[in-house]
Amino acid sequence: KDEKNATLYASGSIAILSSFCCILALVAVALKQLYRKVIYRLATYQVTASLCDSFNFVLGFMLIGYDGERIYYQVVCKATAFLGQFLTLVNLFFISWLTFHLFAFV
């Protein structure tokens, strides 16, 4: 159980740092209005996809003290699974959108 917690702490810490960097990049793009240029727009799609992927790893923090007997953790586990699948689909959407823009407009 300690190895599982150590892995969750490590991946969750990296995911939180990655999420912070992605949010910072998206704020910078919005403030400087760089999304008007095609290359920055493509980079914005990629950063948004990475943000969704990072949030997926951050959800692992919710399962550190997992106890299958308590009803709270059963609900949290189901919610984490749903959000994980949803964020994976959003990531796929942004990557597909990026690919479409690369082939269609560049």
N, C-alpha and C positions, 0 to 999 in steps of 0.2 A: 504494500500500500504506500510506503514511503517513496518507492521509485516512481509510482504513478503520480503522486503529488509533486515530486520534483520535476517530472516531465511537464505536468500541467503548469507549474510555476514558470518554468523556462519558456515554454511556447507561449504562454499567456503574456509574459513580460515583453517578449519580442513583438507579439501582436499588438500590445498596447502602444509600444514605441512606434511601430509601423503605422498604426491608426493615427497617432498624433502627427506624424510626418505627412500622411496623406491629407488629413484635414488642413494642416498648415499650407500645403501646396494648393489645395482647392480654394482656400481663402485668398491666397496670393493671386491666383488666376482670376478670381472674381473681382478683387480690388483693383487690379491693373487692367482689367477687361481684355485679357489675352485670349479669351475664348473666341474672339472674332476672327483670329487667324486659324487656318485649317490645321497646321501642325500643332498648335497649342490645344485646339479642340480635341485632336486625337490623343494627345498626352493626357488631357482631362478625362477622357473615357477610360484610359488605362489606369489612371490614379483612382478613379471611382471604383473600378473593378477590384483593384488591390485593396481599397478600403473595405469593400464587402467581404473579401477574403480574410482580412485582418479581424473584422468583427466576428467572423465565424470562429476564429481561434480564441477570441476573447470570451466567447460563450463557454469555453472549457473551464474557465474559472468558477463558473456556477456549480460545477460538479466536483469540486475538490473534496468536500466533506460528504460525498454521496453515501447515503444509507438507504438501502432498498426497502426497509421496513417503515420508514416515515412517509406519510402521505405528501408532505411538502416536497421531498426530493423526487417523488414520482411525478408530480406536476412539473417541477423544474426540469426533470429529464425529458419529459414529453415536449415542453416548450422549447428547450434547447435543440432537440432533434428537429422540430418544425422550423425554427428560425435558421438553423444550420442549412437545411434543405432550401429554404427560401433564399438565403444569401448566396448559396451556390448557384441557384437559377438566375439571380440578379447579376452575379459575376459572369455567367455564361451569356446573358443578354448584352452586357457592355462589351465583352470580347467580340461577340458577333457583330455588334454595331460598329466597333472599331474596324473589324475586317471588311464589312460592307463599305465603310467610308474609304478605306485604303484602295479597294478595287474600283469603286464607283467615281470618286472625286479627285483622287490624287494622280 
